[in-house]
Amino acid sequence: MGELTDLTVAEIRDGFRAGDFSAREVAEGFNANVAAAKALNAFIVETPEKALAAADAADKARAAGEPLGALSGVPIGMKDLFCTEGTQTTAASHMLEGFVPTYESTVSGKLWSAGAGMLGKLNLDQFAMGSSNETSYFGNVISPWRRNDGGNAALAPGGSSGGSSSAISARLCPAATGTDTGGSIRQPAAFTGISGIKPTYGRCSRWGIVAFASSLDQAGPMARTVRDNAILLEVMSGFDPRDSTSLDLPVPQWEANLSSDLKGKTVGIPKEYRPDGLNAEISAMWDRGIEWLKDAGAQVVEVSLPHTKYALPTYYIIAPAEASSNLARYDGVRYGQRDLPDGAGLQDMYAATRAAGFGPEVKRRIMIGTYVLSAGFYDAYYTQAQKVRALIARDFELAFEKCDLLLTPTAPSAAFALGEKQADPLAMYLNDVFTVPASLAGLPAMAVPGGLDSAGLPIGLQVIGKALDEQTVLNASLAIEERAGFTARPDKWW
C-alpha cells in the first residue's frame, strides 16, 4: 500500500478512473499513514470512516458506470477552521472544543460534492493566529523534516496551516485545505517543501470558515504539485450568495490551461524584497528562480513597491482590529466554552470564559485590536493603516503596468526550531514579511518549493499575480517546479 500514498491528486484521480486501483485501497493507505503518525500531531480529529465512505461511494459509482466527480477517489485533509457538519470544529481553540456544527462550510461542501473524502480535521494555530503552529490548544504540530547537521530539534511546520503542510509533506494526505490571512498557506508550504496558493480575495467563499480577519481571510488548496493545486482550486472556487465578498465570476479551467511557457510574459523583481541582511541562501534561491523564469521565456525587470516596509505594521493593526471584532461573539452565551464561577454575574462570566477559552496569542491580538479601535486611537492607528493599505495596493497596480507577475522569496528563512521565536512576538511576526503585502492587496500568490538549504531544509519561492490572474501565477509556478525538479522528502522518523 505504500506506493499509493506517494501518488499526487492527479495520479490518484486518473489511476482510479483507469481502474488501476480502487478508491478504498487509497483511503485505507492514507488512513494507515494517519494512524501511524501521532508523533506529528497534525490532526485534531481523525475521520477514517468518512474517507472510507466516500471511497466506497466512488467505487460503486465507477462500477455502475455513473459519472464521477472531479475528486472521486481522492481523500484529503480539512483544516479545522472549516465547519464540517457532524464533525467537531475547534479552530484549535479551547473556546470551541466540543463544538459540532450542524452545517457545512461552502468550500468543504464543494469538495465533498466533487467526490473527495475526509481523512480528518487538521491542526492549526489557534484561530489561525500564528506562524509556527505553536499556539494550538491541542499542542504543537511538528514538521516531518529534520536538519541534516545531526541536531534533532523539532521544527516548526509553519503557520497557521501547519497541520496541513506537515500532513501533506509526510504523505498523510495528498492534499489539504488551508486558509491564508497574511501568509498562512504560503509560509507553511515553503517550510515543508510543498506548494500552496492563496487565490484572489473573494474567489473562495468564506461562509462557514471560522473568521479571523474578514477583509483578509481567504481559503486555498495545499498539495505537492502545482497541478494538484489547480485541480483543487477549481473545485473550491465560485460565487456564494451567502458571502457578500464572494466574486460573482465564472471559475476558469486552471488545470486545462496550465502551461510552463512564459514567452511574452514579464516578471517583476521588487527591489524592496531584498533588504540588507537577507539570508544568503534565500537570496541565492531567488536568483536561481529568476534564471528559471528567464529559461521559460519570460523577460525580467526590476520594479519598486515603495510602501512594502509599512506592510507588516499595517497588517498587525488591521488584522487584530478585525479579530477583536470577530472574536467578540465568543462570550460564553451562545456557543462554545462557558466558564461560570460560583455567584458570578454576566460580566464575570464573560471575563472567565474568555480568559479560559483563548490562548495567549489570541488574547494579545484581541488587546491590540481593541486598542487600535478605541475612541482615542482609532484615527491614529486604524484609519492610518487603512490609508497605507490603499497605498500598498496602489504600488502593486503601478508595478503591474510594467510586468505580468512578481517573483519573491516566500519566507525570510527555512523552518526554525519550535520554541526558537516563541519568546519574541515581533521575531515571529517577521516571518510574514514577504507574504503580507499580497494579502493586504487581495492578490493571488503561490508558494512553490525551489530546493534545500545547507541544513537540508526546503526553501521556497513566491509568485504574485494580478487580481483574478491565478492562471499566470500557476503557470509561472509550474515553470519553476519543472526546472527546480524538487523531489526531496523528509526521512521517516515518526
PyMOL commands that set and color helices and strands:
alter all, ss='L'
color gray80, all
select helices_A, chain A and resi 2-6+9-18+23-35+38-40+48-63+94-96+106-113+126-128+162-169+186-192+226-236+271-273+280-295+306-329+346-357+360-373+378-399+425-432+436-441+470-484
alter helices_A, ss='H'
color red, helices_A
select strands_A, chain A and resi 43-46+75-79+117-122+175-180+195-198+218-223+266-270+299-303+405-409+445-452+458-465
alter strands_A, ss='S'
color yellow, strands_A
deselect
rebuild
show_as cartoon
